[in-house]
């Protein structure tokens, strides 16, 4: 089977087996010489390649070099910037902050999953009551894409923030809040914290704030080593956000300091991001590769064994994505697009290995 022909021009078969020297499901231990089984838009099996191929001997096989991982989740990014390169980095879902309806359409146009957060920075309660509240409600109803909508609550006024929390519960919407001058205690007072909210700190949180996030089940999306201080011990639920787009692996690499943190960061880039968006449970869940999860995954030209998988991905993965799949379908493929990789040898290997099934 020729990968370029199969992935680029032919309709996918009912069942496809993607294998690689290493599969990193995140929710389960890494599988050396592993494979995932994709039927439609779902993963239906994960395990050793020989066992999977024997069990699904009629399935179409695609063999990749490197490592297969769940699609990355960028848990905080503004949609007024060009996100066209997201798939190039293995990103399949985002928490996208939209300043207006035009920006809100970006996620759907690019075929990304996740949540689009309509932003309000209304400065005071008077303006909120006069027209901003109605404007936001109208935008929620009129946003032009089929995905999930949330609210990016960035008002400095406590009364407005309290009403935004009420609105989110009324409409069943998720909240995203940037923690700058606000504290977690402030957000708790206005009813904004909980497992339906995730926060994006711009600087270190003190222990009281970190504890409050833990108690409320609120995920923190970190985007800089400064903001990550105190959050890499494994006690708080974390995700990774780039804020301005780009490679989430490169963002995470700036936080890395030892193998234990590497494992935590890989979880933050995948399952942690899905948890921040409320998409880590149920049929079609994101952030992992296991039966029933959505078949969002990426292939990276990284060599590693099971013990060193997370460290290799964090330190060698940036810029080395070979292919990205959303719902079982290819959304980006380095060889199909004729784009040379950072390592031409890796690109040649991918072309050769993926062409044999």
PyMOL commands that set and color helices and strands:
alter all, ss='L'
color gray80, all
select helices_A, chain A and resi 3-8+49-55+87-89+101-104+106-109+125-142+158-171+184-189+207-216+225-228+248-253+259-276+309-316+344-354
alter helices_A, ss='H'
color red, helices_A
select strands_A, chain A and resi 15-24+31-39+42-48+60-70+72-78+91-98+113-120+148-153+174-179+197-201+219-222+238-240+297-300+321-326+329-333
alter strands_A, ss='S'
color yellow, strands_A
deselect
rebuild
show_as cartoon
